[in-house]
Amino acid sequence: MGGQLRVGVLASGSGTNLQALLDGVHGFEAKIVAVASDKVDAVALERARGAGVPTSAFPRDAFPDRVTRDAAIGDWLEAQGVQLVVLAGYMAILDASFIGRFRDRIINVHPSLLPAFPGINAVGQALDYGVKLFGVTVHFVDEGVDTGAIILQRAIDLPGATDAASVLDALRPVEHALLPDAVRLIAAGAIHRDPAHPRRVVIDGP
């Protein structure tokens, strides 16, 4: 892509993954040009404002339905010239029309090795299942729940894990590394679909 990739981030909470993007890619391979949240008091908005990034909140009770709210979010992102939408701890389900509007231009970070343990409480699901290997996935977003094509994955071995909070603490640095890596690859034009196998994401490079 010519110039810096213009990135919009959707976040619902503390914004640690947003901070990883601000620290790791903002002003380099990409430029964070918009941060939106479904919560007016999200710490992520404060982080963005501190970095001089435009922000906006779209609280659920300000719109009659999800379709209307997601259309408003999409309009705002497009007004900021966003080329890639990053879900960084965004806890609201996106409407299908929003996903279609930004087809193959939305990515998400998820705390499991997909396709295992999609949806909410992924680490709790993994612990209940008794897994020994945990991990993080960055994937494209489609209309399903964490069913989009996988871009990057990284695993960590935690054979004695029993506590979800401890596992999430161990996974957080992995998320903070993997998500900026994915944005860098997209900014470099190094990611494309395998024409013979559309679910397979091919990464160019040595």
SVG drawing of the C-alpha trace seen along z (x, -y; Angstrom):
<svg xmlns="http://www.w3.org/2000/svg" viewBox="-35 -15 49 47">
<polyline fill="none" stroke="black" stroke-width="0.4" points="0.0,0.0 1.3,-3.5 2.2,-5.6 1.2,-4.7 -1.7,-2.4 -4.6,-4.3 -5.9,-2.3 -9.0,-2.6 -9.3,-0.8 -12.4,0.3 -12.0,1.0 -14.3,1.4 -11.9,1.5 -8.5,0.5 -6.9,0.4 -3.7,2.3 -3.7,3.7 -4.3,0.2 -1.3,-1.0 0.8,1.8 -0.2,0.4 0.5,-3.1 3.9,-2.1 4.8,0.3 3.4,-0.8 1.8,-4.3 3.9,-6.7 6.0,-3.9 4.3,-1.4 0.9,-2.6 -1.0,-5.6 -3.7,-5.2 -6.2,-7.8 -9.3,-6.9 -10.3,-5.1 -13.9,-4.4 -15.6,-2.6 -19.1,-1.5 -18.3,-2.8 -17.9,-6.5 -15.6,-5.9 -13.3,-3.4 -9.7,-3.9 -8.8,-3.2 -10.3,-6.6 -8.0,-8.3 -5.0,-6.5 -5.9,-7.6 -6.5,-11.2 -3.2,-11.2 -1.6,-10.3 -3.5,-12.9 -5.7,-10.4 -9.3,-11.4 -11.8,-9.5 -15.6,-9.0 -18.0,-7.0 -21.0,-5.1 -22.9,-3.9 -25.5,-1.3 -28.3,-3.3 -27.8,-6.2 -29.0,-4.2 -32.2,-2.3 -30.4,0.9 -27.1,2.4 -27.5,1.8 -27.9,-1.9 -25.0,-2.2 -22.6,-0.2 -23.6,-2.3 -22.7,-5.4 -19.4,-3.9 -18.7,-3.0 -19.5,-6.5 -17.2,-8.0 -14.3,-5.6 -14.7,-6.3 -14.7,-10.0 -11.3,-9.5 -10.0,-7.7 -9.6,-4.4 -8.3,-1.6 -8.0,1.2 -10.2,1.7 -8.6,3.4 -10.8,4.9 -8.7,4.5 -10.8,5.8 -14.0,4.7 -16.8,6.5 -19.7,5.7 -20.8,8.0 -20.6,6.2 -23.5,6.1 -23.2,8.0 -23.6,4.9 -20.6,3.3 -18.5,6.4 -19.5,6.3 -18.6,2.6 -15.1,3.3 -14.8,6.8 -11.3,8.3 -10.3,5.0 -11.2,6.0 -8.9,8.0 -9.4,9.2 -7.1,10.6 -8.4,13.5 -6.9,15.3 -7.0,18.9 -5.6,21.0 -8.6,20.8 -10.6,22.7 -10.5,24.0 -12.5,22.0 -14.1,19.2 -16.3,16.5 -16.4,15.2 -14.4,16.7 -12.0,18.4 -9.4,19.1 -12.0,20.4 -13.2,22.8 -9.6,23.9 -9.0,24.6 -12.3,26.5 -11.1,28.7 -7.8,29.3 -5.5,28.0 -1.8,27.6 -1.1,25.3 -2.6,21.8 -2.2,19.1 -3.3,16.1 -4.8,15.7 -5.1,12.7 -7.7,13.3 -9.9,11.6 -13.4,10.9 -16.4,12.4 -20.0,12.8 -19.3,15.7 -18.0,15.7 -14.2,15.9 -14.5,17.8 -12.5,15.6 -9.3,16.7 -6.3,16.9 -3.5,14.5 -1.1,15.2 -0.9,17.5 1.5,18.0 1.4,20.6 2.7,20.8 3.1,24.0 1.4,23.7 0.9,27.3 0.1,26.6 -2.4,23.7 -5.6,23.7 -6.4,20.0 -7.8,17.9 -6.5,14.6 -2.9,16.0 -3.2,17.4 -4.5,14.1 -1.6,12.3 0.8,14.7 -1.0,14.2 -1.1,10.4 2.5,9.9 1.8,12.3 -1.2,10.3 0.9,7.1 3.5,8.5 1.2,10.4 -1.3,7.7 1.3,5.1 3.0,7.8 -0.2,8.4 -0.7,4.7 2.9,4.4 2.4,7.3 -0.9,5.8 0.7,2.4 3.5,4.0 1.1,5.7 2.6,9.0 -0.7,10.8 -3.0,12.4 -5.4,15.3 -4.4,18.5 -6.7,18.6 -6.9,22.3 -7.8,22.3 -9.4,19.0 -9.3,19.8 -5.5,20.0 -3.7,16.7 -0.3,16.6 2.4,14.4 5.0,13.2 8.6,12.9 11.9,14.8"/>
</svg>
